[in-house]
Amino acid sequence: MKRVVAIYENKMKMRGNCRSHEVLDALTEHGFSIENVSVGQEMHAGHPSLPALKLVANFKDQIKIFIRLFKIVKAGDIVYINSTRAIAAALVARMKKAKLICHLDSDAKPITVFDQFAKRMIAPLIDHAIFNSVSLKKNFSLKVKQQTVIYNSLPDKFDIIPIAAKVGSSNEFCVVIPIHFYNIQKQTQIFTLASLLPQVKFRLLNSCDADLSSLFSALRPPNIEIIKESYMEHPYRSANLFLDLSDSSENTFSGDLEMLEAMRCGLPVIVSADGALQELMINGKHGLKVPTDNVQVIAEAIERLNHHKLLYEKLSSSCRNHAKLFSKQCFESEFIKPFLGQRLNPYHKLAQLFGDAYLNLETSVFAKPEIN
């Protein structure tokens, strides 16, 4: 029986990584044994602020992790990591002649000196790199021979979540905006957008560990509310639209899962034209791709969906059907291939994954899909 040693640092609470735990457990059906190893306790809790001292502290952490993992990993194992910072795990895998699979769900910002060093050092040691988007793959630019993009999937529980409220009902039109550490700086744009559309409710879904109430308190328009993601079971149930302003330099922790959840609930989406999330949708069929630096264009797109019931319902229906494609079965069938030594297709377009039959660009419900 082959063994997978799954090593996690301090990001085990991230939604994408929790999803990885579920998938790794599914490998047991294919004859694998799974050993989950958390090395969070070896990570330095209070790194010094000076870059040089912080770099030294990071290396000390890696030495402690190396000593621990060297006693666990055996020859013939498959070592699974979720960060390019996992230098110790990569070195142990190479020394013990174990296969190293690196599954990257996000790109740390800001990039530190240690991050840059770690990425260059770990790349030659990785046997197979998996990314959750083409954008993330390009941003990392890892010199790894075997690389592939496997989009995340929705948990099965989302099949039973009620669809979103329809436009034209008595409910207030509500736009959900996920907020995380990578797009906090979008505060000014969000405030401007809310001021332009005082009749629209903007729900900021806080997926950070920190309390953002004080950060967004100054001059906050009255039609903006901040809700902690963990406190709201179904944040999209009473919403009408999903908006994410992250651009190509901002890879959200699990923004893809948030967007797919919203689409599964029937919410059309508005995303950045050059961000990673635009890979998951077709412009004009599931929502709109917009330039995130043009708040007026975003406001016009929201208004259009708010006041055109037929248009909204067509998009809503397309979103629900589209999200179904990102199934647990589809994800697992691709995810297990590198563990089984099988070859994967390096997906660059969803059409390669699902086929051209469903992803037909001519099915756009917009007369002019592109908005400049």
C-alpha positions as CSV (number, residue, x, y, z in Angstrom):
1,M,0.0,0.0,0.0
2,K,1.4,3.4,-1.1
3,R,1.6,6.1,1.6
4,V,0.9,9.8,1.2
5,V,2.5,12.1,3.8
6,A,0.5,15.3,3.6
7,I,2.4,18.2,5.3
8,Y,0.7,21.4,6.3
9,E,2.3,24.5,7.8
10,N,0.2,27.3,9.3
11,K,-2.6,27.5,6.7
12,M,-4.7,24.5,7.6
13,K,-7.7,26.6,8.2
14,M,-7.7,28.0,4.7
15,R,-10.8,26.7,2.8
16,G,-8.8,25.4,-0.2
17,N,-6.5,23.4,2.1
18,C,-9.5,22.0,4.0
19,R,-10.8,20.8,0.6
20,S,-7.4,19.1,0.0
21,H,-7.9,17.2,3.2
22,E,-11.2,15.8,1.8
23,V,-9.6,14.8,-1.5
24,L,-6.6,13.2,0.1
25,D,-8.9,11.1,2.2
26,A,-10.6,10.0,-1.0
27,L,-7.2,8.5,-2.1
28,T,-7.8,5.7,0.4
29,E,-10.3,4.3,-2.1
30,H,-7.4,3.8,-4.6
31,G,-5.2,1.9,-2.2
32,F,-3.3,4.8,-0.5
33,S,-2.8,5.3,3.2
34,I,-2.8,9.0,4.3
35,E,-0.7,10.4,7.1
36,N,-1.5,14.1,7.8
37,V,1.4,16.0,9.4
38,S,1.0,19.5,10.8
39,V,4.2,21.3,11.3
40,G,2.6,24.5,12.6
41,Q,4.0,24.0,16.1
42,E,7.5,24.2,14.6
43,M,6.8,27.6,13.0
44,H,8.1,30.6,14.9
45,A,5.2,32.3,16.6
46,G,6.7,35.8,16.8
47,H,9.2,36.5,14.0
48,P,11.3,39.6,14.5
49,S,10.5,42.6,12.4
50,L,14.0,43.1,10.9
51,P,14.3,41.3,7.6
52,A,17.7,39.8,8.4
53,L,16.5,38.4,11.7
54,K,13.3,37.2,10.3
55,L,15.2,35.3,7.6
56,V,17.3,33.6,10.3
57,A,14.2,32.7,12.2
58,N,12.6,31.1,9.1
59,F,15.7,29.0,8.6
60,K,15.6,27.8,12.2
61,D,12.0,26.8,11.7
62,Q,13.0,24.8,8.7
63,I,15.7,23.0,10.6
64,K,13.3,21.9,13.3
65,I,10.8,20.8,10.6
66,F,13.5,18.8,8.8
67,I,14.5,16.9,11.9
68,R,10.9,15.9,12.6
69,L,10.0,14.9,9.0
70,F,13.2,13.0,8.5
71,K,11.9,10.5,11.1
72,I,8.5,10.2,9.3
73,V,9.1,10.1,5.6
74,K,10.2,6.8,4.0
75,A,11.5,5.7,0.6
76,G,8.7,5.3,-1.9
77,D,6.3,7.6,-0.1
78,I,4.5,10.5,-1.8
79,V,5.1,13.8,0.0
80,Y,2.3,16.3,-0.5
81,I,2.9,20.0,0.4
82,N,0.8,23.1,-0.1
83,S,3.5,25.9,-0.1
84,T,6.8,26.7,-1.8
85,R,8.0,27.6,1.7
86,A,8.2,24.0,2.6
87,I,11.9,23.6,1.9
88,A,12.5,21.1,4.7
89,A,9.8,18.8,3.4
90,A,11.2,19.0,-0.1
91,L,14.7,18.2,1.0
92,V,13.5,15.3,3.1
93,A,11.5,13.9,0.1
94,R,14.6,14.1,-2.1
95,M,16.9,12.5,0.4
96,K,14.4,9.7,1.2
97,K,13.7,9.2,-2.6
98,A,10.1,10.0,-2.1
99,K,7.9,11.7,-4.8
100,L,7.1,15.4,-4.1
101,I,3.8,16.9,-5.2
102,C,3.2,20.6,-4.5
103,H,-0.4,21.8,-4.6
104,L,-0.5,25.6,-4.7
105,D,-3.8,27.3,-3.8
106,S,-2.6,30.9,-3.3
107,D,0.4,33.1,-3.6
108,A,1.7,34.8,-0.4
109,K,1.7,38.6,-0.4
110,P,3.8,40.5,0.2
111,I,6.7,38.4,-1.0
112,T,9.5,38.3,1.5
113,V,13.2,37.5,1.0
114,F,12.7,34.0,2.4
115,D,9.8,33.4,0.0
116,Q,11.9,34.3,-3.0
117,F,14.8,32.1,-1.8
118,A,12.5,29.2,-1.0
119,K,10.8,29.3,-4.4
120,R,14.1,29.1,-6.3
121,M,15.4,26.4,-4.0
122,I,12.3,24.2,-4.0
123,A,11.5,24.2,-7.7
124,P,14.1,21.7,-8.7
125,L,12.9,19.3,-6.0
126,I,9.2,19.2,-7.1
127,D,8.1,16.3,-9.2
128,H,4.7,17.6,-9.9
129,A,3.2,21.1,-9.3
130,I,-0.6,21.6,-9.2
131,F,-2.2,25.0,-9.4
132,N,-5.8,26.1,-9.0
133,S,-5.7,28.6,-11.9
134,V,-3.6,29.5,-14.9
135,S,-3.1,32.9,-13.5
136,L,-1.5,31.5,-10.3
137,K,0.7,29.2,-12.5
138,K,2.0,32.2,-14.4
139,N,2.6,34.2,-11.3
140,F,4.7,31.5,-9.7
141,S,6.7,30.8,-12.9
142,L,8.1,27.6,-11.3
143,K,10.7,25.8,-13.4
144,V,9.0,22.4,-12.8
145,K,8.7,19.9,-15.7
146,Q,5.3,18.5,-14.7
147,Q,2.8,21.2,-14.0
148,T,-1.0,21.3,-14.4
149,V,-4.0,23.4,-13.5
150,I,-6.8,21.7,-11.6
151,Y,-9.7,24.0,-10.7
152,N,-11.2,23.5,-7.3
153,S,-14.7,22.1,-6.9
154,L,-17.7,22.6,-4.7
155,P,-18.6,20.4,-1.7
156,D,-21.7,18.2,-2.3
157,K,-23.6,20.2,0.3
158,F,-24.1,23.0,-2.1
159,D,-26.6,21.0,-4.1
160,I,-29.2,21.6,-1.4
161,I,-28.7,25.4,-0.9
162,P,-31.7,27.4,-2.1
163,I,-31.1,29.6,-5.1
164,A,-30.8,33.4,-4.8
165,A,-33.7,35.8,-4.6
166,K,-34.9,37.0,-8.0
167,V,-34.6,40.5,-9.3
168,G,-37.9,42.4,-9.2
169,S,-38.9,40.9,-5.8
170,S,-39.5,43.0,-2.7
171,N,-36.0,42.2,-1.5
172,E,-33.3,44.8,-1.7
173,F,-30.7,44.2,-4.4
174,C,-27.7,42.9,-2.6
175,V,-24.1,42.6,-3.9
176,V,-21.6,40.3,-2.0
177,I,-18.0,41.3,-2.1
178,P,-15.5,38.9,-0.5
179,I,-12.8,40.8,1.5
180,H,-9.4,39.3,2.3
181,F,-5.9,40.6,3.0
182,Y,-5.1,40.8,-0.6
183,N,-7.8,43.2,-1.6
184,I,-8.2,45.4,1.5
185,Q,-6.7,48.2,-0.4
186,K,-9.9,48.2,-2.6
187,Q,-11.6,50.1,0.2
188,T,-11.7,53.4,-1.7
189,Q,-13.2,51.7,-4.8
190,I,-15.9,50.0,-2.7
191,F,-16.8,53.2,-0.9
192,T,-17.1,55.0,-4.2
193,L,-19.2,52.3,-5.7
194,A,-21.6,52.3,-2.7
195,S,-21.9,56.1,-3.0
196,L,-22.8,55.8,-6.7
197,L,-25.5,53.2,-5.9
198,P,-27.1,54.2,-2.6
199,Q,-30.2,52.0,-3.4
200,V,-28.0,48.9,-3.6
201,K,-26.9,47.0,-0.5
202,F,-23.2,45.9,-0.4
203,R,-22.3,43.0,1.9
204,L,-18.6,42.7,2.6
205,L,-17.9,39.1,3.4
206,N,-14.9,39.1,5.7
207,S,-12.8,36.0,5.2
208,C,-9.8,37.4,7.2
209,D,-8.9,36.4,10.7
210,A,-8.8,40.1,11.7
211,D,-11.7,42.3,12.5
212,L,-12.1,44.7,9.7
213,S,-14.9,46.8,11.2
214,S,-12.5,49.6,12.3
215,L,-10.7,49.6,9.0
216,F,-13.8,50.2,7.1
217,S,-15.5,52.4,9.6
218,A,-14.2,55.9,8.5
219,L,-16.7,57.5,6.1
220,R,-18.3,54.2,5.4
221,P,-21.6,54.6,3.4
222,P,-24.7,53.4,5.2
223,N,-25.4,50.8,2.5
224,I,-22.3,48.8,3.3
225,E,-22.3,46.1,5.9
226,I,-19.5,43.8,7.1
227,I,-20.2,40.2,7.9
228,K,-17.7,37.7,9.2
229,E,-17.8,34.7,6.8
230,S,-17.8,32.1,9.6
231,Y,-20.8,33.8,11.2
232,M,-23.1,33.4,8.2
233,E,-24.0,29.9,7.1
234,H,-25.2,30.8,3.6
235,P,-24.0,34.3,2.8
236,Y,-25.3,34.1,-0.8
237,R,-28.8,32.9,0.0
238,S,-30.3,36.4,0.3
239,A,-27.9,38.1,-2.2
240,N,-28.3,38.8,-5.9
241,L,-24.8,39.4,-7.3
242,F,-21.2,38.4,-6.6
243,L,-18.4,41.0,-7.1
244,D,-14.7,40.4,-6.8
245,L,-12.2,43.2,-7.6
246,S,-9.0,41.2,-7.3
247,D,-6.7,41.7,-10.3
248,S,-4.0,39.4,-11.7
249,S,-1.5,40.3,-9.0
250,E,-3.9,39.2,-6.2
251,N,-4.4,35.5,-5.8
252,T,-7.1,35.1,-3.2
253,F,-6.9,32.3,-0.7
254,S,-9.9,30.5,-2.0
255,G,-11.7,33.1,-4.1
256,D,-12.5,30.5,-6.6
257,L,-14.6,28.5,-4.1
258,E,-16.4,31.6,-3.0
259,M,-17.3,32.5,-6.6
260,L,-18.4,28.9,-7.4
261,E,-20.6,28.9,-4.3
262,A,-22.2,32.1,-5.4
263,M,-22.8,30.8,-8.9
264,R,-24.3,27.6,-7.6
265,C,-26.8,29.7,-5.6
266,G,-27.7,31.5,-8.9
267,L,-25.7,34.7,-8.5
268,P,-24.3,36.2,-11.6
269,V,-20.7,37.4,-11.2
270,I,-18.7,40.5,-11.9
271,V,-14.9,40.0,-11.8
272,S,-11.7,41.6,-13.0
273,A,-10.9,41.2,-16.7
274,D,-7.3,40.3,-15.8
275,G,-7.8,38.4,-12.6
276,A,-7.7,34.7,-11.9
277,L,-11.4,34.3,-11.4
278,Q,-12.2,35.3,-14.9
279,E,-10.9,31.9,-16.0
280,L,-14.0,30.3,-14.3
281,M,-16.7,32.1,-16.3
282,I,-17.6,33.2,-19.7
283,N,-18.1,37.0,-20.2
284,G,-21.7,37.7,-21.0
285,K,-23.0,34.2,-20.1
286,H,-22.3,34.0,-16.4
287,G,-21.7,37.7,-15.7
288,L,-19.2,40.4,-16.7
289,K,-15.5,40.9,-16.8
290,V,-14.7,44.5,-16.0
291,P,-11.7,46.8,-15.6
292,T,-11.5,47.1,-11.8
293,D,-10.0,50.6,-11.9
294,N,-13.1,52.0,-13.5
295,V,-15.8,52.2,-10.8
296,Q,-18.3,53.8,-13.1
297,V,-18.3,50.8,-15.5
298,I,-18.8,48.5,-12.5
299,A,-21.7,50.6,-11.3
300,E,-23.3,50.5,-14.7
301,A,-23.0,46.7,-14.9
302,I,-24.6,46.3,-11.4
303,E,-27.4,48.7,-12.4
304,R,-28.0,46.8,-15.6
305,L,-28.5,43.5,-13.8
306,N,-30.6,45.2,-11.1
307,H,-33.1,46.6,-13.6
308,H,-33.3,43.9,-16.2
309,K,-35.2,40.9,-14.8
310,L,-35.1,38.7,-17.9
311,L,-31.4,39.3,-18.4
312,Y,-30.6,38.6,-14.7
313,E,-32.6,35.3,-14.8
314,K,-30.8,34.1,-17.9
315,L,-27.4,34.7,-16.2
316,S,-28.6,33.2,-13.0
317,S,-29.7,30.0,-14.7
318,S,-26.4,29.7,-16.6
319,C,-24.5,30.2,-13.4
320,R,-26.3,27.4,-11.6
321,N,-25.7,25.0,-14.5
322,H,-22.1,26.0,-14.9
323,A,-21.2,25.6,-11.2
324,K,-22.5,22.0,-11.4
325,L,-19.7,21.2,-13.7
326,F,-17.2,21.8,-10.9
327,S,-18.1,18.6,-9.2
328,K,-16.3,16.6,-6.5
329,Q,-16.1,13.7,-8.9
330,C,-14.5,15.8,-11.7
331,F,-11.9,17.3,-9.3
332,E,-11.0,14.0,-7.8
333,S,-10.6,12.2,-11.1
334,E,-7.9,14.7,-12.1
335,F,-6.4,15.2,-8.7
336,I,-5.5,11.5,-8.1
337,K,-3.7,11.1,-11.4
338,P,-0.3,12.5,-10.3
339,F,-0.5,10.2,-7.2
340,L,-1.1,7.2,-9.5
341,G,1.7,8.3,-11.9
342,Q,-0.7,9.1,-14.7
343,R,-0.3,12.1,-17.1
344,L,-2.6,15.1,-16.8
345,N,-3.6,17.6,-19.4
346,P,-2.3,21.2,-18.7
347,Y,-5.7,22.9,-18.8
348,H,-5.5,26.4,-20.1
349,K,-9.2,26.8,-21.0
350,L,-12.3,25.3,-19.4
351,A,-13.3,24.0,-22.8
352,Q,-10.4,21.6,-22.6
353,L,-11.8,20.3,-19.3
354,F,-15.6,20.2,-20.1
355,G,-15.6,20.2,-23.9
356,D,-16.9,22.8,-26.3
357,A,-20.5,21.7,-26.3
358,Y,-21.5,23.5,-23.1
359,L,-18.9,26.3,-23.2
360,N,-20.3,28.0,-26.4
361,L,-19.3,31.7,-26.5
362,E,-22.3,32.4,-28.8
363,T,-24.7,31.7,-26.0
364,S,-24.0,35.1,-24.4
365,V,-27.1,36.9,-23.4
366,F,-25.5,40.2,-23.9
367,A,-25.6,42.0,-27.3
368,K,-22.1,43.3,-26.6
369,P,-20.4,41.0,-24.1
370,E,-17.2,43.1,-23.8
371,I,-17.4,46.2,-21.7
372,N,-14.5,48.6,-22.0
